């Protein structure tokens, strides 16, 4: 996170690199994006509930991979966003592996962490502030669903929440993502 002393960010905003197409889809309330094929590091929470404590635990597991808990023992640049995939009884927290390592990503040494290869996919996106991943930001997800209208346009079984650092020190920006039925995540 950027500090109040204006230190440069240490995490790469990867969605700007991975996003090959953006359009507002004739709506002022959401964007429609295509994200390119990529590799993500992931960890699960099988009970479907997330608290501040489980969120910290999931973040710690992902952080370990980036700080050397991998079979190469290398430190990788951390990326943004941190994404939480929310399904009824299953949560997955993900962070993209830097593109430099996509062809030869080191394997995690923690058995609760794994690499997920993701094909290109399209998402409906709404940006907002004032939430945290462990609250699941239901108002913003419902608002995005309402703005899209036709529920056959996106997968209803799950949604994604993406967390970014803001330009304001110690502040975060979030996005609700609904995956288009054109391509599954």
N, C-alpha and C positions, 0 to 999 in steps of 0.2 A: 504494500500500500504506500502511496506517496505520502511523505511526511510533511509536517507543517513547515519544515525548513527548505522546501522546494527541491528535495533530492530527486534525481531522475527515477522513474519507475523501473522496477526490476522485472516486471512481468510484461510479456508481449501480448498486446490485444490481438489475439489470433483470429477472431471472427472477421476482422477487416481483411485478413489475408485469405481466409478460407471462403469468404463470401464472394462469389463470382458474378452475382446478379442481384440487384435490388430494384424494387418497384413499389410504389405506394398503392398499387392495385385500385386506383381511383378512390382511395379512402384517406381521410385525414387522421383516422384513428389507428391504423396499423400499416405495417410494411409487409411485403411478400418477398422472401429472400431464397436464393439457392445457395446452399453450402456445398463445397466440393468434397470429394472423397478424402477421408482423413483417418488418423488413428488417435484414439483417446485412451487414457488410463482411467480405470473405473473401479468402484467398490460399491458393494450392496448393503442395504439394510432390509432384511427379510421380513420384519414385522409390520411394515407399512406405515409406521408412525415415526415422525422425526421431531425430536426435541432439540433444544440448544446443545445438550450434552451429546446426542447422537450425531448432530451436525459437526460438532468439534471433532468427534472421533473419526468420522468419515474424512474430514479435511486433513486430519493428522496422517491418515493412511495414504492419501494422495500426496501430501507433502513429502512423506518418506521416500516415495518413488523419485520425486524430483531432486531430493537432496542426497541421493546415492544408494538408496535401498533397491538396487537393481543388480542384475548379474554382471554388469560391466563396472559397477561401482562408480559411475559417473554422475556428476551433478548436471541436470538439465535446466535450461531457463524455464521458469514457470510461465504459464500462459493464462490468458483470460479469454472467455469467461470460465467461471466455475459453473457447471450445469447440474441441475438436479432433475432427474427424470422421475415423475410421480405417477404411479399406477395405484390401483386400489390397495393392494397388499404388498407392494414391492417398490422400493426406492433405489435408485442408482445415482451416485454422484460421479461426475466425469470432469476431466480436464484434458484438453487436447495436447497431445505430444507435439513438440515443435516440429515443423515440416522437415527440418534438417535430418531428423531421426526417423521419419516415416518408413524409409526403406530398410532400416536396420535398428529398430527400436529395442533397447535393452529390456529383458524380461524382468518383471518385478520379483523381488525375493520374498515379499509378504504374500502368503497364500490367499489373503482376503482382497488382494488387488490383482487386476487383470487388464490385458490390452483388448480393446474392442475396435475392430475395423468397421468403419461406417461408410456406406456408399454415399454418393451425392444425394442430397435431400432438399426439399423445399419446406419453408416454415412461414406461417403467419406470425407476425411479431408485434407486440405492444410494449413500449418502454414506460417505466414508472420508477418512482423513488419511494422510500419510506416503508420498506418491508424487509424481511430477512428470509433466507431459504427455509428455515425451520417453521415459519408460519404458513408457508405454501401460497401466500398472497392470493387467496381465493377470489376476492373482489376483482382483481385485475384479470384473472383467467376467465371468469364469467363475463366480464366486459368484452374481452377479445372474442369469446364465443358469440356473444350477442351481435357484435359488429360484423362478424363474418356471415352470420345468418344461417345458411344451409349447413347443418352438421355433417352432411355427407362429404363436405370439402376437406375435412381433417379427421385424423384418428381420434376417436372419443375415449379410447381405453386409457390414455395417458396424456400428460402435458409435460412441458419442460420449463424450468425457470433458470434463467441465466443471470449471473452476478458479475458486474463490472466495477472497476474503480471509476470514480467520478473525477472531474477536473477540480473539484473542491477537496482539499485535504480531509482525510478521514471520513469521506462520504462515499456511498455506493449507489450505483444505478442498477436497476433490474430490468429484465425483459421476460415476458411470458411468451413462450413459443408453442404453437400448435402445429404439428407436423401434417403437411398436406397429404392427401391420399394419393397424390401423384408419385410419391416415393416414401417408403417406410424408413424409420430410423431403427 
